[in-house]
Amino acid sequence: MQFKTLKTFDTAIEAYILKNRLEGEGISCFILDENIVTLNPLFNFAVGGIRLQVDEKDYEKAKLSFLK
């Protein structure tokens, strides 16, 4: 499986809202770098934010769902 970043966030709450919506539509996804950004928000710039990633095969479907 290859994963692709759908969107980056500054807070974990925003990431989990979209993650739950996507999982409700049957799209599996993962949140990366949540812990390091939550522990020290200044690391947000170093790691590129909290990333929500989806499988490449579901990317277009997830992108359309995200835009709703």
ZIDA-V840513 format. One record per run of one state. SS is the DSSP state (~ for helix, > for strand, _ for the rest). FROM is the first residue (numbers start at 1). TO is the last residue. Records with the same first field share a line. If there is no record, write none. Layout:
SS=FROM-TO, FROM-TO
//
This chain:
_=1-2, 10-11, 25-28, 33-33, 40-42, 48-49, 68-68
>=3-9, 29-32, 50-55
~=12-24, 34-39, 43-47, 56-67
//
